[in-house]
Amino acid sequence: MHKLLEQALKNMQSKEQYICYLYPYSIPYYRRKGWEIISNKLTYKIKDYQLPKNKQVDGSVKRVKTDSDEIKKTYEIYAMKTHGAILRDELAWNEYWLWDSDDIMAAIYYNENNEPDGYLIYWIENEIFHIKDMIFNNEDARNGLWNFISAHFSMVDEVIGDIYTDEPLAFLLEDASIKETISPYYMARIVDFVKFIEKYPFKQSSVNRQWKFTLTDPIMNCNQGTFLLKIDKNGCGKATKINELCKDKISIQTMTTMLMGYKRPAYLSKIGRIYASSSIINMLEDSIEQKTPYISDYF
């Protein structure tokens, strides 16, 4: 298995695929191979009487076929604006629908200009409104989709759904006493650290920044050694291998979850996953956007 994973990562590297996502069958196993958790799935249950009241919006919601181009277009617009989202090709869309029943349905929120601003993937069974996924680009779209769900009040006793962002639903509801369960979802690992850094968007700053550290990787030799990371004022990074001894240490797993925004540098330092001075940790905090990945795919 180790050799197969090594070959797979080298194949990705040759194809200029510098980060790898997967849904783990075993989190401990993939952690040992350099992957780390980067996203969560939040499952919630809402009773019919807890559904939000109707709110006035400028757009409207229309049901569409799940295999329609409108669904794909809506997702593409959302994914291009959303951190960590997978850009789905036909294979990814086929996998997305693979495990769903024939009763799955879809509805799109169109704004006042008749442009898609969000969608809802759902089914109704045994008086339960099941939400597979809901995406929205703004509050009007979110409210419009919840108006659509609440319109089924007389048909259902409960709404059960999943959220793949870091925004708990309870705070947004008038009756916040709902049940929410958070579980780890996707894992990722940087395939080629140097090449990944070339494309990574650090935050802009009034000063240039740098960090010398030792990086460890259980599989990829290109990610092992001491590196000098330089970040210019525009947020462009460059990582170079250097022949120096360095006290600062980080693993490829920790580097991945930090740069993807799932866990912050200060927290990772606190739990012993990064060994660096407080000034370096503060620099990393100021250099990395506070965004967590949205991933609702399964393959």
Backbone bond lengths (Angstrom), bond angles and torsions (degrees), N, CA, C in turn:
res aa  C-N    CA-C-N  psi(-1)  N-CA   C-N-CA  omega(-1)  CA-C   N-CA-C  phi
1 M - - - 1.453 - - 1.530 111.34 -
2 H 1.326 115.35 -39.78 1.463 119.08 179.38 1.522 110.75 -60.75
3 K 1.326 116.38 -44.88 1.464 121.04 -179.77 1.527 111.26 -65.62
4 L 1.334 117.06 -38.03 1.469 120.39 178.08 1.527 111.15 -64.61
5 L 1.332 116.32 -43.30 1.457 120.08 178.51 1.530 110.70 -65.00
6 E 1.313 116.06 -40.76 1.463 119.59 178.43 1.525 110.98 -60.63
7 Q 1.331 116.30 -44.41 1.460 119.75 179.56 1.525 111.41 -66.31
8 A 1.331 115.89 -39.87 1.470 119.63 178.60 1.527 111.01 -61.58
9 L 1.328 117.26 -42.73 1.462 121.12 179.34 1.523 111.69 -66.80
10 K 1.331 116.43 -37.70 1.471 119.59 177.25 1.527 110.78 -66.95
11 N 1.333 116.33 -36.20 1.469 119.59 175.79 1.531 110.34 -63.31
12 M 1.330 116.14 -42.63 1.472 119.95 177.23 1.524 110.66 -61.63
13 Q 1.317 115.68 -43.31 1.462 120.15 -179.66 1.526 111.40 -59.82
14 S 1.326 116.45 -42.14 1.471 120.60 -179.87 1.521 111.54 -67.55
15 K 1.345 116.52 -24.98 1.467 121.07 178.45 1.533 111.92 -93.38
16 E 1.335 116.14 9.62 1.468 122.61 179.46 1.525 112.16 61.40
17 Q 1.328 115.27 36.41 1.464 122.12 174.04 1.528 106.39 -103.02
18 Y 1.322 116.04 100.76 1.455 120.17 -166.12 1.519 114.41 -97.34
19 I 1.344 117.72 1.92 1.458 121.03 171.39 1.519 108.15 -142.09
20 C 1.332 116.20 144.57 1.460 121.78 -175.64 1.527 109.36 -124.07
21 Y 1.339 116.44 127.53 1.459 123.04 175.56 1.532 109.38 -102.04
22 L 1.325 116.47 151.86 1.459 120.17 168.70 1.515 109.99 -160.30
23 Y 1.352 114.78 154.89 1.458 120.76 169.85 1.527 106.58 -96.10
24 P 1.331 119.18 116.70 1.460 121.47 -169.14 1.524 114.41 -80.00
25 Y 1.307 116.05 137.35 1.469 119.31 168.53 1.524 109.31 -82.56
26 S 1.347 116.81 -21.07 1.460 121.45 177.61 1.524 108.26 -148.54
27 I 1.329 117.11 108.84 1.467 120.04 -179.98 1.532 111.76 -62.22
28 P 1.337 119.97 -45.57 1.472 119.08 179.32 1.530 112.87 -58.46
29 Y 1.338 116.81 -40.20 1.466 119.43 -178.87 1.522 110.91 -61.79
30 Y 1.322 116.79 -49.99 1.458 119.32 -176.56 1.527 112.07 -71.50
31 R 1.318 118.05 -27.03 1.466 119.58 173.27 1.533 110.09 -62.53
32 R 1.316 116.66 -39.92 1.469 119.47 179.09 1.521 111.70 -65.96
33 K 1.326 116.72 -20.71 1.465 120.88 -178.60 1.533 112.57 -100.25
34 G 1.328 117.53 6.88 1.456 119.61 173.39 1.506 115.99 106.42
35 W 1.323 118.29 -1.07 1.468 120.95 177.53 1.535 109.19 -88.92
36 E 1.324 115.69 158.34 1.462 120.54 175.87 1.523 109.52 -146.66
37 I 1.330 115.81 155.99 1.465 121.94 179.06 1.530 109.30 -65.00
38 I 1.341 116.07 135.72 1.467 119.84 178.69 1.531 112.78 -130.51
39 S 1.336 118.18 -6.28 1.467 118.43 -179.31 1.521 110.61 -152.21
40 N 1.323 114.97 161.65 1.458 122.44 179.30 1.521 110.60 -119.84
41 K 1.330 114.24 162.34 1.462 121.97 166.64 1.518 107.28 -120.74
42 L 1.339 115.94 125.52 1.453 121.29 178.55 1.526 108.02 -107.50
43 T 1.330 116.45 118.81 1.462 122.14 178.60 1.525 109.16 -102.96
44 Y 1.335 116.78 132.55 1.460 120.79 -176.94 1.523 111.25 -129.22
45 K 1.335 114.49 155.89 1.459 122.11 175.61 1.528 108.33 -129.62
46 I 1.340 116.36 127.03 1.455 122.29 -178.75 1.530 108.70 -124.41
47 K 1.307 117.94 126.77 1.455 121.27 174.83 1.526 109.74 -72.48
48 D 1.323 116.56 157.29 1.466 120.01 -176.33 1.528 112.08 -57.81
49 Y 1.334 117.45 -37.03 1.463 120.28 -178.74 1.534 112.75 -75.29
50 Q 1.330 117.69 -8.16 1.463 121.19 178.52 1.528 112.62 -96.76
51 L 1.313 116.68 -3.15 1.463 119.63 -179.18 1.525 110.54 -62.15
52 P 1.342 117.37 143.33 1.469 119.53 -178.04 1.520 112.11 -66.31
53 K 1.330 115.23 148.59 1.463 120.48 177.68 1.523 110.05 -70.84
54 N 1.301 115.69 155.45 1.465 121.41 -178.97 1.529 110.57 -62.19
55 K 1.323 116.12 134.90 1.464 122.06 177.17 1.523 109.71 -120.69
56 Q 1.310 115.58 141.69 1.460 120.84 -178.90 1.526 110.68 -70.04
57 V 1.318 116.73 129.53 1.468 122.34 177.06 1.517 108.82 -131.87
58 D 1.316 116.12 160.18 1.462 120.92 -177.84 1.527 113.12 -82.68
59 G 1.343 116.04 -22.65 1.465 119.91 -176.81 1.514 112.59 -99.54
60 S 1.329 115.28 -163.31 1.469 121.22 -179.14 1.518 109.92 -148.20
61 V 1.326 115.69 161.21 1.461 122.06 -179.44 1.526 109.19 -111.60
62 K 1.337 115.19 134.41 1.465 120.53 178.84 1.520 109.63 -130.81
63 R 1.314 115.93 138.27 1.458 120.00 174.92 1.520 110.15 -75.06
64 V 1.332 115.79 142.28 1.464 121.67 179.01 1.524 108.43 -137.82
65 K 1.302 116.89 167.61 1.462 121.21 175.77 1.525 109.47 -73.57
66 T 1.319 115.33 144.78 1.464 119.23 -176.87 1.527 112.59 -66.44
67 D 1.320 117.53 -25.84 1.469 119.92 -179.60 1.526 112.30 -96.17
68 S 1.318 117.27 16.02 1.459 120.56 -176.72 1.526 111.15 -77.45
69 D 1.327 115.58 153.80 1.460 120.92 175.92 1.519 111.30 -65.70
70 E 1.339 116.72 -23.68 1.467 120.54 179.79 1.526 111.17 -63.67
71 I 1.339 116.53 -39.30 1.461 120.33 177.51 1.525 109.95 -63.66
72 K 1.326 116.31 -45.22 1.464 120.52 -178.71 1.529 111.04 -64.42
73 K 1.320 116.53 -39.79 1.461 120.62 179.13 1.529 110.83 -65.33
74 T 1.339 116.40 -42.61 1.465 120.89 179.62 1.516 110.64 -61.46
75 Y 1.331 116.47 -44.09 1.461 120.07 179.71 1.527 110.97 -65.96
76 E 1.322 116.99 -41.66 1.465 120.20 -178.38 1.528 111.17 -60.60
77 I 1.341 116.52 -42.30 1.465 120.63 177.76 1.526 110.13 -60.55
78 Y 1.332 115.11 -45.18 1.460 120.70 -179.42 1.530 111.39 -65.62
79 A 1.327 116.73 -45.96 1.467 121.61 -175.71 1.526 111.42 -62.96
80 M 1.328 117.67 -36.61 1.459 120.81 -178.80 1.522 111.92 -68.15
81 K 1.332 117.32 -17.78 1.465 121.49 179.69 1.521 112.33 -103.94
82 T 1.329 117.56 -3.06 1.461 121.24 -167.51 1.523 111.40 -117.18
83 H 1.313 116.29 130.50 1.462 122.30 -177.06 1.525 111.44 -64.14
84 G 1.322 116.29 128.75 1.458 122.54 172.57 1.509 116.04 82.56
85 A 1.345 118.78 -8.61 1.470 120.98 -175.44 1.522 111.12 -65.64
86 I 1.324 115.59 141.97 1.464 121.70 178.47 1.525 109.89 -78.69
87 L 1.323 116.84 133.76 1.464 121.62 172.94 1.523 106.76 -85.32
88 R 1.313 117.12 109.64 1.462 121.70 -169.19 1.523 112.61 -85.71
89 D 1.336 115.23 128.32 1.454 120.61 167.47 1.532 107.93 -93.57
90 E 1.316 117.56 -172.71 1.474 119.94 -177.28 1.519 112.04 -61.55
91 L 1.333 116.89 -39.08 1.465 120.03 178.60 1.520 111.03 -61.94
92 A 1.343 116.74 -43.90 1.471 120.32 179.90 1.531 111.06 -64.59
93 W 1.335 117.32 -38.38 1.472 119.53 177.47 1.527 111.13 -66.79
94 N 1.325 117.04 -39.18 1.468 120.11 177.45 1.525 110.54 -61.76
95 E 1.327 116.87 -41.96 1.466 120.84 177.89 1.528 111.23 -66.12
96 Y 1.327 115.95 -35.01 1.458 120.86 -178.45 1.528 111.43 -61.92
97 W 1.342 116.27 -36.84 1.463 120.67 -177.75 1.534 112.63 -95.51
98 L 1.327 118.23 -4.79 1.463 121.66 -166.63 1.523 113.73 -57.97
99 W 1.331 117.21 -40.11 1.466 120.48 -171.86 1.517 112.90 -98.38
100 D 1.335 117.83 9.26 1.457 120.80 -177.05 1.522 111.67 -89.53
101 S 1.329 114.97 154.64 1.461 120.64 177.97 1.524 110.26 -78.31
102 D 1.315 115.55 171.37 1.470 120.59 179.66 1.528 111.96 -71.29
103 D 1.340 116.74 -12.67 1.466 120.36 -176.72 1.521 113.37 -87.88
104 I 1.331 117.45 2.68 1.457 120.58 -177.25 1.527 110.28 -64.58
105 M 1.338 116.35 139.41 1.467 121.68 -177.87 1.521 110.03 -131.37
106 A 1.331 115.67 166.64 1.464 120.33 -178.90 1.519 110.13 -141.51
107 A 1.321 115.62 148.15 1.461 122.16 175.61 1.521 108.23 -140.88
108 I 1.333 116.30 141.30 1.461 122.25 -178.03 1.520 109.77 -116.06
109 Y 1.332 116.24 138.45 1.458 120.89 171.99 1.521 108.72 -92.43
110 Y 1.328 116.01 122.28 1.458 122.28 176.18 1.528 108.88 -105.95
111 N 1.334 116.67 133.40 1.463 119.74 178.67 1.527 110.90 -77.36
112 E 1.322 116.28 -175.62 1.461 120.60 -175.74 1.523 113.30 -63.68
113 N 1.354 116.77 -18.33 1.468 121.35 176.67 1.524 112.00 -95.60
114 N 1.343 115.41 12.34 1.467 122.97 -179.90 1.533 112.21 62.30
115 E 1.351 115.70 33.11 1.461 121.49 176.89 1.528 108.30 -104.24
116 P 1.328 118.02 139.48 1.473 120.13 -179.32 1.524 111.72 -71.87
117 D 1.324 116.40 124.97 1.467 121.42 -179.07 1.526 112.60 -118.14
118 G 1.316 117.70 4.89 1.452 120.09 178.30 1.511 111.20 169.23
119 Y 1.335 115.77 163.90 1.463 118.47 176.48 1.521 111.39 -145.10
120 L 1.313 113.96 165.03 1.464 123.34 179.21 1.521 107.88 -129.91
121 I 1.330 116.73 126.08 1.467 122.74 174.78 1.531 106.68 -109.32
122 Y 1.342 117.21 123.72 1.458 118.61 -170.21 1.528 111.39 -155.43
123 W 1.332 114.66 169.88 1.463 121.89 167.83 1.531 107.91 -152.45
124 I 1.327 115.60 158.59 1.468 121.53 -179.98 1.525 108.39 -119.20
125 E 1.319 115.31 127.20 1.469 120.47 -177.24 1.519 109.42 -150.94
126 N 1.329 116.18 131.52 1.468 122.04 177.91 1.535 111.88 52.64
127 E 1.329 115.18 43.45 1.463 123.24 177.97 1.532 112.62 62.18
128 I 1.313 115.94 26.29 1.466 121.79 174.78 1.523 108.91 -120.04
129 F 1.310 116.43 130.42 1.461 122.83 176.44 1.535 106.96 -91.80
130 H 1.333 116.24 107.74 1.466 121.74 -177.88 1.532 109.51 -95.08
131 I 1.329 116.87 128.96 1.461 121.84 177.16 1.520 108.86 -109.07
132 K 1.313 115.16 112.95 1.464 120.23 176.24 1.521 110.67 -74.00
133 D 1.324 115.75 -41.78 1.458 120.03 -177.84 1.522 109.42 -165.02
134 M 1.329 115.86 148.16 1.454 121.42 174.85 1.528 107.84 -141.31
135 I 1.320 117.28 127.09 1.456 120.96 176.49 1.525 108.55 -125.13
136 F 1.322 116.46 150.46 1.458 120.13 178.86 1.521 108.79 -157.89
137 N 1.328 115.77 146.08 1.463 121.85 -177.33 1.514 113.38 -93.96
138 N 1.336 118.03 -13.08 1.455 121.14 -177.73 1.532 109.28 -160.04
139 E 1.331 116.32 175.99 1.460 121.38 -176.15 1.530 112.36 -68.83
140 D 1.338 117.28 -34.26 1.462 119.33 176.69 1.520 111.05 -58.99
141 A 1.329 116.21 -43.76 1.465 120.39 179.81 1.527 110.60 -65.88
142 R 1.334 116.71 -42.26 1.472 119.69 178.75 1.527 110.59 -61.26
143 N 1.325 116.11 -47.76 1.465 119.80 -179.75 1.525 111.62 -65.07
144 G 1.335 116.60 -38.92 1.455 120.16 179.40 1.517 112.24 -63.10
145 L 1.310 117.53 -40.36 1.460 121.29 179.72 1.530 110.91 -70.15
146 W 1.345 117.14 -37.37 1.466 119.25 176.77 1.523 111.49 -70.97
147 N 1.330 117.35 -30.35 1.477 120.04 172.08 1.523 109.73 -59.25
148 F 1.345 115.01 -42.45 1.467 120.85 -179.81 1.530 110.53 -63.57
149 I 1.327 117.04 -42.98 1.468 120.79 179.02 1.526 110.21 -64.93
150 S 1.329 116.53 -46.10 1.462 120.58 -177.62 1.524 112.61 -65.16
151 A 1.337 116.52 -23.34 1.466 120.36 178.00 1.525 111.39 -65.61
152 H 1.340 117.37 -14.89 1.466 122.07 178.31 1.527 111.54 -93.41
153 F 1.324 116.75 15.83 1.467 122.85 -176.08 1.525 112.49 -50.30
154 S 1.324 117.07 -43.39 1.467 120.54 -175.34 1.522 112.86 -74.77
155 M 1.334 117.21 -12.68 1.464 121.63 -175.11 1.525 113.05 -98.78
156 V 1.337 117.15 -19.24 1.466 119.47 -170.84 1.530 110.95 -129.76
157 D 1.323 115.52 156.59 1.463 122.30 175.13 1.525 111.88 -101.80
158 E 1.340 115.15 -19.50 1.456 118.68 -171.39 1.532 109.82 -156.96
159 V 1.319 115.50 150.79 1.465 121.74 173.04 1.524 107.64 -117.23
160 I 1.329 116.38 126.95 1.465 121.87 177.42 1.526 107.67 -122.78
161 G 1.324 116.39 127.45 1.456 118.41 -177.32 1.509 113.34 -151.35
162 D 1.324 114.73 176.17 1.457 122.56 -179.89 1.522 109.99 -123.36
163 I 1.320 115.63 143.69 1.462 123.46 174.38 1.522 107.60 -123.72
164 Y 1.325 116.76 138.31 1.461 120.79 -176.79 1.528 111.85 -116.45
165 T 1.338 116.78 18.05 1.457 120.68 174.59 1.524 108.52 -112.14
166 D 1.342 116.25 -177.61 1.465 119.70 -178.99 1.516 111.68 -95.76
167 E 1.328 117.61 21.65 1.457 121.84 -178.14 1.524 110.95 -106.55
168 P 1.337 118.15 100.75 1.465 119.97 176.79 1.520 110.98 -59.98
169 L 1.312 116.60 141.52 1.458 121.49 -176.35 1.524 112.43 -75.54
170 A 1.335 117.48 -31.96 1.471 121.65 -170.69 1.522 112.32 -53.53
171 F 1.324 117.75 -41.57 1.459 121.38 -175.80 1.526 111.99 -62.18
172 L 1.330 116.60 -26.76 1.461 120.73 -176.28 1.525 112.73 -85.68
173 L 1.329 117.41 -9.76 1.462 121.02 -177.41 1.522 111.27 -97.70
174 E 1.333 116.17 146.36 1.464 120.52 176.73 1.523 110.27 -62.17
175 D 1.335 116.59 -44.64 1.459 121.71 173.79 1.521 107.18 -98.70
176 A 1.329 116.27 96.74 1.466 121.34 -172.99 1.527 113.57 -85.41
177 S 1.339 117.53 1.69 1.456 120.17 -176.67 1.523 110.97 -84.07
178 I 1.339 114.94 60.92 1.462 121.10 177.70 1.517 108.64 -106.36
179 K 1.308 115.86 168.65 1.455 120.64 179.36 1.518 109.60 -97.14
180 E 1.331 116.60 126.12 1.464 122.17 178.02 1.524 109.16 -129.41
181 T 1.330 115.91 135.82 1.462 122.02 179.66 1.523 109.27 -125.92
182 I 1.325 117.00 126.05 1.463 121.53 179.54 1.519 109.40 -105.46
183 S 1.326 116.40 133.16 1.465 121.66 176.01 1.519 109.19 -137.77
184 P 1.341 118.66 147.94 1.463 120.66 176.84 1.523 110.22 -64.40
185 Y 1.322 116.34 145.16 1.462 119.37 -175.08 1.530 111.88 -120.36
186 Y 1.302 117.84 -81.81 1.469 120.05 -174.53 1.518 111.94 -96.37
187 M 1.343 114.85 155.70 1.453 122.62 172.87 1.527 108.60 -121.07
188 A 1.323 114.97 159.48 1.464 120.09 177.45 1.516 108.75 -148.94
189 R 1.323 115.53 163.61 1.452 120.55 171.34 1.523 108.51 -150.09
190 I 1.323 115.43 141.97 1.458 120.78 174.96 1.520 107.93 -72.04
191 V 1.325 116.44 129.04 1.462 121.95 -178.75 1.527 110.56 -82.78
192 D 1.317 116.95 -48.25 1.470 122.92 -178.84 1.526 106.54 -133.66
193 F 1.324 116.55 104.94 1.463 121.13 -173.07 1.524 112.66 -61.31
194 V 1.309 117.80 -46.06 1.469 121.35 -177.51 1.524 110.92 -60.30
195 K 1.333 116.20 -47.06 1.464 120.30 -178.71 1.524 111.21 -69.90
196 F 1.325 117.07 -36.08 1.460 120.90 178.23 1.530 110.92 -61.72
197 I 1.329 115.91 -42.99 1.461 121.05 -178.67 1.527 110.86 -63.53
198 E 1.324 117.24 -33.28 1.467 120.51 179.74 1.528 111.93 -60.23
199 K 1.318 116.78 -29.34 1.467 121.43 -177.25 1.528 113.07 -103.45
200 Y 1.318 117.01 -5.05 1.465 120.58 -173.14 1.532 110.82 -79.62
201 P 1.347 118.24 131.48 1.465 121.27 -179.35 1.536 112.89 -90.42
202 F 1.307 116.88 93.07 1.459 119.93 172.65 1.528 109.65 -73.07
203 K 1.309 116.56 162.84 1.467 121.18 176.58 1.530 110.11 -72.95
204 Q 1.308 115.43 146.26 1.453 120.39 177.49 1.525 110.14 -71.14
205 S 1.335 115.74 157.69 1.458 120.89 -177.88 1.523 109.12 -151.36
206 S 1.322 115.58 166.14 1.466 120.25 177.56 1.514 111.92 -83.70
207 V 1.353 116.49 -7.16 1.475 120.73 -178.62 1.523 110.08 -133.79
208 N 1.327 115.70 157.91 1.458 121.14 170.10 1.524 109.24 -77.73
209 R 1.321 116.91 149.46 1.454 121.63 -176.75 1.531 110.00 -129.95
210 Q 1.333 116.94 154.12 1.458 119.85 175.70 1.521 111.24 -153.24
211 W 1.342 114.53 159.90 1.464 121.46 -178.26 1.522 108.70 -152.34
212 K 1.338 115.84 128.97 1.457 122.30 172.83 1.522 108.21 -104.11
213 F 1.328 116.68 131.08 1.459 119.79 -176.54 1.530 110.18 -158.60
214 T 1.323 114.73 160.81 1.464 121.64 173.94 1.522 108.54 -99.39
215 L 1.332 115.64 127.21 1.461 122.52 -179.83 1.521 109.14 -108.20
216 T 1.337 117.00 135.86 1.463 121.43 177.65 1.522 109.81 -115.99
217 D 1.326 115.34 145.37 1.464 122.17 179.42 1.520 107.63 -147.41
218 P 1.352 118.35 125.95 1.468 120.75 -176.86 1.522 114.20 -73.03
219 I 1.317 118.82 -10.18 1.466 120.63 -176.28 1.531 112.82 -126.93
220 M 1.319 117.54 -54.42 1.462 121.38 -170.17 1.528 111.60 -88.12
221 N 1.348 116.17 115.26 1.469 121.43 -179.70 1.520 112.01 -63.29
222 C 1.338 116.38 -31.02 1.468 119.81 -178.13 1.520 111.90 -64.18
223 N 1.331 117.50 -19.53 1.462 121.74 -178.85 1.523 112.90 -100.94
224 Q 1.318 117.44 9.78 1.458 121.08 -179.07 1.518 110.27 -108.67
225 G 1.329 115.86 133.29 1.456 120.20 178.84 1.509 111.37 134.10
226 T 1.326 114.75 -170.51 1.460 121.40 179.13 1.525 109.04 -98.41
227 F 1.330 115.34 135.17 1.458 121.18 -175.64 1.528 110.33 -125.56
228 L 1.319 114.52 151.30 1.452 122.04 168.49 1.529 107.11 -112.08
229 L 1.331 115.67 115.34 1.456 121.61 177.85 1.519 108.69 -100.27
230 K 1.329 116.67 122.59 1.455 122.04 176.40 1.526 109.09 -115.31
231 I 1.319 116.49 134.18 1.466 122.40 178.75 1.528 107.40 -125.28
232 D 1.316 116.82 120.37 1.466 118.77 -178.27 1.531 110.81 -83.95
233 K 1.325 115.57 178.98 1.458 120.89 -175.67 1.522 112.56 -63.12
234 N 1.335 116.72 -25.98 1.469 120.95 -178.50 1.526 112.99 -85.50
235 G 1.336 116.79 -1.61 1.462 120.05 179.17 1.511 114.16 89.35
236 C 1.330 117.28 11.48 1.464 120.99 177.41 1.525 109.27 -88.73
237 G 1.327 116.24 129.51 1.455 120.70 -177.48 1.515 113.05 -107.50
238 K 1.323 115.30 153.85 1.460 121.75 174.22 1.519 108.39 -144.00
239 A 1.338 116.33 127.08 1.464 122.42 179.38 1.520 109.54 -112.01
240 T 1.328 116.58 132.08 1.466 122.26 -178.78 1.514 109.27 -131.66
241 K 1.334 117.05 136.53 1.460 120.58 174.55 1.524 109.52 -72.79
242 I 1.338 115.80 137.67 1.458 121.00 179.23 1.530 109.76 -130.77
243 N 1.324 116.23 155.90 1.465 121.27 179.14 1.525 109.68 -99.77
244 E 1.308 115.54 74.25 1.455 121.94 179.32 1.528 109.71 -139.86
245 L 1.319 115.48 152.68 1.454 119.90 170.87 1.520 107.95 -82.73
246 C 1.313 116.69 142.77 1.458 119.97 -175.88 1.529 110.16 -145.46
247 K 1.335 116.42 134.80 1.458 120.87 179.68 1.522 112.48 -77.75
248 D 1.331 117.74 -30.78 1.464 121.29 -178.76 1.525 110.03 -68.64
249 K 1.335 116.48 133.22 1.465 120.56 -175.96 1.525 110.76 -138.11
250 I 1.327 114.97 146.90 1.461 122.09 175.99 1.523 108.20 -157.82
251 S 1.325 117.25 146.95 1.466 121.43 177.90 1.519 109.51 -94.02
252 I 1.320 115.82 163.84 1.472 120.24 178.04 1.527 110.51 -64.65
253 Q 1.345 117.62 -32.35 1.464 120.79 176.70 1.526 110.51 -61.03
254 T 1.336 115.52 -50.60 1.460 120.32 -177.78 1.518 111.30 -66.55
255 M 1.329 116.52 -39.88 1.461 120.50 177.78 1.527 110.55 -59.23
256 T 1.323 116.34 -41.16 1.463 120.76 -178.54 1.519 111.49 -64.82
257 T 1.327 117.54 -51.53 1.467 120.02 -176.57 1.528 111.21 -67.38
258 M 1.335 116.99 -29.11 1.462 120.67 177.53 1.530 111.16 -71.53
259 L 1.323 116.84 -50.28 1.462 119.87 -177.74 1.526 112.13 -69.30
260 M 1.337 117.24 -27.86 1.463 119.63 176.49 1.529 112.00 -79.37
261 G 1.335 116.73 -8.91 1.456 120.10 173.58 1.513 115.55 87.82
262 Y 1.324 117.46 7.08 1.467 119.14 -178.50 1.525 111.46 -71.68
263 K 1.335 116.83 -40.88 1.468 121.52 175.77 1.525 109.09 -128.80
264 R 1.335 115.36 142.43 1.450 120.95 -176.40 1.528 111.69 -81.71
265 P 1.350 117.74 153.17 1.469 121.32 179.98 1.530 113.40 -56.11
266 A 1.340 117.39 -41.04 1.465 119.92 -178.30 1.529 111.59 -62.58
267 Y 1.333 116.35 -40.85 1.461 120.12 178.66 1.529 110.82 -67.47
268 L 1.322 116.97 -42.88 1.467 120.94 -179.40 1.524 110.98 -65.18
269 S 1.325 116.65 -34.08 1.465 120.29 175.46 1.525 110.46 -68.93
270 K 1.310 116.26 -40.97 1.471 121.46 -178.44 1.520 111.97 -60.36
271 I 1.338 116.90 -38.12 1.468 120.21 -177.45 1.529 112.51 -92.78
272 G 1.333 116.89 8.70 1.459 120.74 174.24 1.511 115.68 82.75
273 R 1.318 117.12 19.49 1.467 119.50 178.59 1.534 112.53 -91.66
274 I 1.333 116.97 -16.05 1.466 122.08 172.39 1.525 107.73 -127.45
275 Y 1.328 116.57 132.49 1.457 121.44 174.44 1.522 107.70 -109.66
276 A 1.328 116.26 104.07 1.460 121.69 -178.50 1.522 108.56 -161.33
277 S 1.320 116.40 163.64 1.456 121.66 -179.88 1.523 110.50 -71.00
278 S 1.327 115.47 162.57 1.461 119.84 179.26 1.522 111.28 -63.53
279 S 1.330 118.52 -31.71 1.464 120.64 178.97 1.526 111.13 -67.29
280 I 1.334 116.80 -36.98 1.474 120.73 176.76 1.517 110.11 -68.40
281 I 1.328 117.71 -43.54 1.460 120.95 179.03 1.526 110.21 -60.83
282 N 1.328 117.32 -42.17 1.466 120.55 177.70 1.522 111.05 -63.35
283 M 1.319 116.68 -38.86 1.460 120.47 177.44 1.522 111.08 -63.14
284 L 1.323 116.89 -42.41 1.465 120.41 178.48 1.527 111.13 -66.00
285 E 1.315 116.38 -39.69 1.466 120.27 177.25 1.528 110.78 -58.45
286 D 1.330 115.85 -40.44 1.460 120.88 -178.45 1.529 112.65 -78.01
287 S 1.328 117.34 -15.87 1.467 121.16 -173.73 1.525 114.05 -98.55
288 I 1.344 117.54 -18.64 1.463 121.65 -173.57 1.522 109.88 -110.27
289 E 1.323 116.48 128.95 1.462 121.64 179.89 1.531 111.03 -61.71
290 Q 1.329 116.25 146.23 1.462 121.17 177.37 1.526 109.40 -91.19
291 K 1.311 115.01 74.95 1.459 121.37 177.87 1.517 108.45 -136.33
292 T 1.336 116.15 139.37 1.461 119.97 175.50 1.528 109.17 -107.60
293 P 1.323 117.80 147.64 1.463 120.78 -175.28 1.531 113.06 -68.27
294 Y 1.342 114.46 144.00 1.466 121.78 169.53 1.527 107.31 -102.63
295 I 1.327 116.41 119.89 1.471 121.65 175.60 1.514 107.79 -141.68
296 S 1.334 117.31 116.88 1.461 120.94 178.16 1.514 111.95 -113.49
297 D 1.328 116.70 7.60 1.461 121.58 -177.36 1.526 111.23 -79.55
298 Y 1.318 115.04 166.41 1.452 121.17 176.87 1.518 108.53 -147.94
299 F 1.336 116.11 116.39 1.470 119.62 174.50 1.511 109.59 -160.93
